[in-house]
Amino acid sequence: MSNVYPRNFSHIGISVPDLEQAVKFYTEVMGWYLIMEPTEIEEDESAIGEMCTDVFGAGWGSFRIAHLSTVSMAIYFDPPLALSLIHI
């Protein structure tokens, strides 16, 4: 019998209602370190913009994101996307 599920992963992405409070919780309570401060990502022709269009499809607009140790958190899609868990 072969196992087809992954045995490890590089990170998870979660949506949070308040990015600054989530960063504060994960750094102060969980002890994770901040890799990238909260940043606005916009749908454009930049490398990150094109990568997000590949993932979300055209018309995703913008969102804010922060990176902590191995976790990515995103908030505030404009226009809103019907996603609660963005990616694993």
N, C-alpha and C positions, 0 to 999 in steps of 0.2 A: 504494500500500500504506500503510495507516495503522498507526501504532504505538499499541497499547492499554495498554502498561505505563507506570507513573508515571515521570516524568523527575526528580523530586526527592521528598524526604520530610522530615518534621519531626524524627523521632526513631526509635530502635529500642528494644525492650525485651528484655533477656536475663535468664535465671535464672542465679544463681551459687550455689555451695555455701556460701560464707562472705561475707556482705554487707560486713562491716568490712574484710576483706582485699581484696575487690574494689574498694572505695572507695579504699583505700590505694594499690593498684596503679594505678588509673586516674588518680588525682590526682598521685601522686609519679613514676610512670614515664611515663605518657602525657601528663601536664601538663594534664589536664582540670580544670575548676574545679567545686567542689561547689555545687550550687544548693539542694538540700534534704537535710539530714542524714537518716540512716536513721530511718525512721518506721514505726510499726505502723499498718496500715490494717485496720479490722474491718468485717465485713458488718453494716451498720446503715442507718439512714435518713438519714445525712449525705449531702451532695452527692457526695463521693468514694465512699462506700459504695454509693450507688445507681448511679453510673457503672460501678463494678466489677461489680455485679450484671448490668448491661446487657451487659457484655463477657463475663463468665465464667459467667453464669447463677446461679440461686439455689443456696445451699449452699456457697459458696466459703470461708466462714469468716473467715480473716484472713491477712495476709502482711506482710512488712517490705519497704520500698522506699526507695531513695535516687535522687536525680536529679543527674546530672553533665553539664555542658554540654548535649549533645543525647542523652544516654543515660539510660534508666531501668533500674534493676536491681531485681529482686524475689527474695525468698527465703522459705522456710518457710511454705508454705501449710498451713492447718489447717482442714479435713482436706486431705491432699495432693492436688494436681491432677496429672494426667499431662501436664504441659507442660514442654518444655525451652526452646523459644523462644516466649515469651508473645505478643508482637505486633511487627509491623514497621510 
